[in-house]
Amino acid sequence: MAALEEYVLLDDPNMLVAALGIILKPAIWTVICRSEYRTRWMTNLFRSKYTACSVLAVTILLMGVVRDSLYMTALQSQPTLPAIHLPVVGYGIAGIGSLFVFSSFWRLGWYCTFMGDYFGIHLDERIDSFPFSVLDNPMYWGTTLNFLGVAFMMGSPAGLILCLLIVVCYKILLRLEEPFTADIYSKRGLAQKKV
């Protein structure tokens, strides 16, 4: 088999910019959310936690469009590998990923999909039905499957590398988010017991 360097051009500016976009999206929203939780600066600025959360939601969605565009541009500028050009497999993987993403959104709703916990917007209890009954954090892993599916659709080793970077970013993000979410719902449980 040919060397990886033949199929992944690491010095391609499109690849580097896509990697930067993949890293920056969760980093930016994490910084915004943590600072909002500590200071309520967005809630104070917009005079409503719901408006502030919606502004963040639109920001996250726009960053997602930019990230996805950078990913596609990178894949189009990279060589392909016929052995992994598996469009049917790619569509299947992306279909499963989309199912996880959309069903997560359906269960969580607008505000809780877009980090409502940091704004003081909470569900009554943690969700444990599908897709959360199948895996933890189905929104993140569904998104990852979408990127993986596209890599197979295009036969792109670079897409697989960028997908691995997405996994690393989400793993780091979850190390920050999961304890926070668990803490919020345990505090809510204690507060409800006192009432």
SEMAR-405477 format. One record per residue: x, y, z of N, C-alpha, C in turn; residue in one letter. Coordinates in steps of 0.1 Angstrom, whole numbers, plus 5000, padded with zeros to 4 digits. Atoms other than C-alpha are relative to their C-alpha. Layout:
% SEMAR-405477
    nu    nv    nw   cau   cav   caw    cu    cv    cw  residuo
     X     Y     Z     X     Y     Z     X     Y     Z        a
...
//
This chain:
% SEMAR-405477
    nu    nv    nw   cau   cav   caw    cu    cv    cw  residuo
  5008  4988  5000  5000  5000  5000  5009  5012  5000        m
  4992  4987  5001  5012  5035  4992  5001  5007  5014        a
  4998  4992  4988  5025  5058  5019  4988  5010  5002        a
  5011  4991  4996  5000  5079  5038  5002  5014  4994        l
  4997  4987  5006  5017  5110  5025  4995  5002  4986        e
  5006  4999  5014  5004  5102  4990  4985  5004  5000        e
  5015  4998  4999  4968  5104  5002  4995  5011  5010        y
  5003  4990  4991  4969  5130  5029  5011  5011  4999        v
  4991  4989  5001  4986  5163  5021  4999  5009  5012        l
  5000  4993  4988  4993  5177  5055  5004  5015  4999        l
  4996  4986  5002  5008  5209  5041  4990  5007  4992        d
  5010  4993  5007  4977  5217  5022  4993  5010  5009        d
  5006  4990  4992  4964  5250  5035  4985  4997  5003        p
  5014  5003  4998  4928  5238  5031  4998  4990  5012        n
  5000  5011  4989  4936  5208  5054  5002  5007  5014        m
  4997  4993  4988  4951  5231  5080  4989  5009  5005        l
  5011  4991  4997  4923  5256  5079  4988  4992  5005        v
  5011  5009  4996  4897  5228  5082  5003  4995  5014        a
  4996  5005  4987  4916  5214  5112  4998  5011  5011        a
  5002  4989  4991  4916  5248  5128  4985  5003  5003        l
  5015  4998  4998  4878  5252  5122  4994  4989  5009        g
  5005  5011  4991  4872  5218  5138  5003  5002  5014        i
  4995  4997  4986  4892  5228  5169  4993  5012  5006        i
  5005  4987  4995  4879  5263  5172  4985  5000  5004        l
  5015  4999  4997  4841  5256  5171  4997  4996  5014        k
  5004  5003  4986  4838  5237  5204  5008  5008  5010        p
  4992  4991  4991  4866  5258  5219  4993  5013  5003        a
  5007  4987  4998  4847  5290  5213  4987  4999  5008        i
  5012  5000  4992  4814  5278  5225  5002  4996  5014        w
  4997  5003  4986  4829  5263  5256  5004  5012  5008        t
  4996  4987  4993  4846  5296  5265  4988  5009  5002        v
  5012  4991  4998  4814  5315  5259  4991  4994  5011        i
  5009  5006  4990  4793  5290  5279  5005  5001  5014        c
  4994  4999  4987  4817  5289  5308  4999  5014  5006        r
  5000  4986  4995  4819  5327  5310  4986  5004  5003        s
  5014  4997  4998  4781  5330  5307  4995  4994  5013        e
  5004  5006  4988  4776  5305  5335  5005  5007  5013        y
  4994  4993  4989  4800  5324  5358  4995  5014  5002        r
  5003  4985  4999  4790  5360  5350  4986  5004  4995        t
  5013  4997  5006  4757  5359  5331  5001  5012  4991        r
  4998  4988  5008  4771  5385  5307  4991  5000  4988        w
  5009  5000  5012  4750  5373  5277  4986  5002  5004        m
  5014  4998  4995  4718  5371  5297  4998  5014  5004        t
  5001  4986  4997  4725  5406  5310  4999  5009  4988        n
  5000  4992  5013  4733  5419  5275  4987  4999  4993        l
  5012  5001  5008  4702  5405  5259  4987  5000  5009        f
  5011  4999  4990  4680  5408  5291  4991  4988  5000        r
  5008  5012  5000  4667  5373  5287  5010  4988  4998        s
  4991  5012  5002  4684  5339  5292  4996  4993  4987        k
  5004  5007  5012  4663  5326  5263  5005  5006  4988        y
  4995  4993  5012  4673  5353  5239  5015  4998  4999        t
  4985  5002  5000  4710  5349  5250  5003  4986  4995        a
  4998  5014  5004  4708  5311  5245  4997  4999  4985        c
  5003  5001  5014  4692  5316  5211  5011  5007  4991        s
  4989  4994  5007  4720  5340  5201  5012  4991  4999        v
  4990  5010  5000  4745  5314  5211  4997  4989  4990        l
  5004  5010  5009  4725  5288  5192  5003  5004  4985        a
  4998  4996  5013  4726  5308  5160  5015  5001  4997        v
  4985  4999  5002  4764  5314  5165  5005  4986  4998        t
  4995  5013  5002  4770  5277  5169  4996  4994  4987        i
  5004  5005  5014  4749  5269  5138  5008  5006  4989        l
  4992  4993  5010  4768  5295  5118  5015  4994  5000        l
  4987  5006  4999  4801  5281  5131  5000  4986  4994        m
  5001  5013  5006  4789  5247  5120  5000  5000  4985        g
  5000  4999  5015  4782  5258  5085  5014  5003  4995        v
  4986  4996  5004  4817  5274  5083  5009  4987  5001        v
  4992  5012  4998  4833  5242  5097  4997  4990  4990        r
  5004  5010  5010  4814  5219  5074  5005  5004  4986        d
  4995  4995  5013  4823  5241  5044  5016  4998  4999        s
  4986  5002  5000  4860  5241  5054  5004  4985  4999        l
  4998  5014  5001  4858  5203  5058  4999  4995  4985        y
  5002  5004  5014  4844  5199  5023  5010  5005  4991        m
  4989  4995  5008  4869  5222  5008  5013  4993  5001        t
  4988  5008  4998  4897  5203  5024  5000  4987  4993        a
  5001  5013  5007  4884  5170  5011  5001  5001  4985        l
  5000  4998  5015  4880  5183  4976  5014  5003  4995        q
  4987  4997  5004  4916  5195  4976  5010  4989  5003        s
  4991  5012  4996  4930  5161  4988  4998  4989  4990        q
  5002  5012  5008  4937  5129  4969  4990  4991  5006        p
  5010  5010  4995  4912  5101  4971  5007  4986  4999        t
  4995  5014  4999  4918  5064  4978  4989  4991  4996        l
  5011  5009  5005  4897  5040  4957  4995  4990  5010        p
  5003  5010  4991  4898  5014  4984  4990  5004  5011        a
  5009  4995  4990  4878  5036  5008  4989  5009  4993        i
  5011  4993  5006  4856  5052  4982  4987  4991  5000        h
  5012  5009  4997  4824  5035  4995  4988  5009  5002        l
  5011  4991  4998  4795  5058  4988  4988  4994  5008        p
  5012  5007  4993  4768  5033  5000  5003  4999  5015        v
  4996  5000  4986  4787  5028  5032  4999  5014  5006        v
  5000  4986  4995  4791  5065  5036  4987  5005  5002        g
  5014  4995  4998  4755  5073  5031  4993  4993  5012        y
  5005  5008  4988  4746  5045  5056  5005  5006  5013        g
  4995  4995  4988  4769  5059  5082  4995  5014  5003        i
  5005  4986  4998  4758  5095  5076  4985  5000  5004        a
  5015  5002  4996  4721  5083  5078  4999  4997  5015        g
  5001  5003  4986  4727  5068  5112  5004  5012  5008        i
  4996  4987  4993  4746  5100  5123  4989  5010  5000        g
  5011  4990  5001  4717  5122  5111  4989  4996  5009        s
  5011  5005  4991  4692  5100  5130  5004  5004  5014        l
  4996  4997  4986  4712  5105  5162  4999  5015  5002        f
  5000  4985  4998  4716  5143  5156  4985  5005  5001        v
  5014  4994  5000  4679  5150  5147  4992  4994  5012        f
  5007  5005  4988  4665  5127  5174  5004  5006  5013        s
  4995  4993  4988  4687  5143  5200  4994  5014  5001        s
  5006  4987  5000  4675  5177  5189  4985  4999  5004        f
  5014  5001  4997  4639  5165  5191  4998  4998  5015        w
  5001  5003  4986  4644  5152  5226  5004  5012  5009        r
  4995  4989  4992  4664  5181  5239  4993  5014  4998        l
  5006  4987  5003  4646  5210  5222  5010  5010  4997        g
  4992  4989  5005  4660  5242  5210  5011  5004  5011        w
  4991  4994  4990  4675  5256  5242  5009  4990  5006        y
  4991  5010  4994  4689  5224  5257  5009  4994  4990        c
  4991  5004  5010  4704  5214  5224  5012  5010  5000        t
  4990  4989  5001  4723  5247  5224  5005  5005  5014        f
  4993  4996  4987  4738  5247  5259  4992  5007  5010        m
  5009  4993  4991  4708  5259  5278  5004  4999  5015        g
  4996  5002  4986  4722  5244  5310  5009  5012  5005        d
  4991  4989  4996  4748  5272  5311  4993  5013  5002        y
  5009  4988  4999  4720  5298  5309  4990  4998  5011        f
  5010  5002  4990  4700  5283  5336  4987  4994  4995        g
  5012  5006  5007  4675  5266  5312  5002  4985  5001        i
  4998  5014  4998  4671  5230  5323  4987  4992  4997        h
  5011  5009  5001  4650  5200  5316  4996  4996  5014        l
  5004  5005  4987  4630  5185  5344  5009  4989  5005        d
  4991  5011  4996  4652  5155  5344  5008  4996  4988        e
  4992  5005  5011  4679  5139  5323  4992  4990  4991        r
  5007  5009  5009  4667  5121  5292  5007  4987  4999        i
  4994  5013  5002  4672  5084  5290  4993  4992  4990        d
  5007  5007  5011  4650  5075  5261  5009  5002  4987        s
  4993  4999  5013  4662  5071  5224  5002  5014  4996        f
  4987  5007  5003  4688  5082  5213  5009  4998  5012        p
  4991  5001  4988  4702  5086  5248  5000  4987  5006        f
  5000  5014  4995  4693  5050  5256  5010  4992  4992        s
  4991  5007  5009  4716  5039  5228  5015  5004  5003        v
  4986  4995  4997  4747  5060  5236  4999  5014  5007        l
  4999  4987  4994  4757  5090  5256  5004  5010  4990        d
  4997  4989  5009  4760  5123  5238  4998  4997  4985        n
  5003  5004  5014  4743  5112  5206  5001  5011  4990        p
  4999  4989  5010  4744  5147  5191  5015  5001  4995        m
  4985  4999  5004  4783  5147  5192  5004  4988  4991        y
  4996  5012  5008  4787  5111  5180  4992  4999  4987        w
  5007  4999  5012  4760  5116  5154  5007  5009  4990        g
  4992  4991  5009  4779  5146  5140  5012  4994  4995        t
  4987  5007  5004  4811  5126  5140  4997  4989  4989        t
  5004  5010  5011  4793  5098  5120  4997  5007  4987        l
  5002  4993  5012  4782  5124  5095  5013  5003  4993        n
  4987  4997  5006  4818  5135  5089  5007  4987  4995        f
  4994  5012  5005  4829  5099  5087  4993  4995  4987        l
  5007  5004  5012  4802  5091  5062  5004  5008  4988        g
  4995  4992  5011  4813  5120  5040  5014  4996  4995        v
  4986  5005  5004  4849  5107  5041  4999  4988  4992        a
  5002  5012  5008  4837  5074  5028  4993  5003  4987        f
  5007  4996  5013  4814  5090  5002  5010  5005  4990        m
  4990  4993  5009  4844  5109  4988  5013  4992  4999        m
  4988  5008  5001  4870  5082  4994  5012  5007  5005        g
  4990  4991  4995  4891  5106  5014  5007  4996  5013        s
  4993  5003  4988  4918  5095  5038  5002  5013  5008        p
  5000  4987  4993  4921  5132  5047  4988  5002  5009        a
  5012  4999  4993  4885  5131  5057  5000  4991  5013        g
  4999  5009  4989  4892  5101  5080  5009  5007  5011        l
  4991  4993  4991  4921  5121  5096  4993  5011  5007        i
  5008  4989  4994  4899  5151  5102  4989  4995  5009        l
  5010  5006  4991  4872  5129  5116  5006  4995  5013        c
  4993  5004  4987  4897  5115  5141  5002  5013  5008        l
  4999  4988  4993  4904  5151  5150  4987  5004  5007        l
  5013  4997  4994  4867  5157  5156  4998  4991  5013        i
  5001  5009  4989  4867  5126  5179  5008  5005  5012        v
  4991  4995  4990  4896  5140  5199  4994  5013  5006        v
  5006  4988  4995  4879  5174  5202  4988  4998  5009        c
  5012  5003  4992  4846  5160  5214  5004  4992  5013        y
  4996  5007  4987  4864  5137  5239  5005  5010  5010        k
  4996  4990  4991  4881  5167  5254  4988  5008  5005        i
  5012  4992  4997  4849  5187  5253  4991  4993  5011        l
  5008  5008  4991  4830  5159  5271  5006  4999  5014        l
  4993  5000  4987  4856  5158  5299  4996  5012  5008        r
  5004  4987  4994  4845  5194  5306  4985  5000  5003        l
  5014  4999  5000  4808  5191  5299  4993  4990  5009        e
  5007  5010  4992  4798  5158  5315  4999  5002  5015        e
  5001  4998  4985  4808  5166  5351  4991  5012  5003        p
  5008  4988  4998  4791  5200  5347  4985  4996  5000        f
  5014  5005  5001  4758  5184  5335  4996  4991  5011        t
  5003  5009  4988  4759  5157  5362  4998  5008  5012        a
  5001  4991  4988  4765  5184  5388  4987  5008  5000        d
  5012  4993  5001  4736  5205  5376  4988  4992  5004        i
  5012  5008  4998  4711  5177  5376  5000  4994  5014        y
  5000  5005  4986  4723  5164  5410  4995  5011  5009        s
  5005  4988  4992  4718  5199  5425  4985  5002  4998        k
  5014  4998  5002  4684  5202  5409  4992  4989  5008        r
  5006  5011  4993  4675  5168  5424  4999  5003  5015        g
  4999  4997  4986  4686  5179  5458  4990  5012  5004        l
  5009  4989  4998  4667  5212  5455  4985  4996  5000        a
  5014  5005  5001  4635  5194  5445  4996  4992  5012        q
  5003  5008  4988  4638  5170  5474  4997  5009  5012        k
  5002  4991  4989  4639  5200  5498  4987  5007  5000        k
  5013  4992  5002  4607  5215  5484  4989  4992  5005        v
//
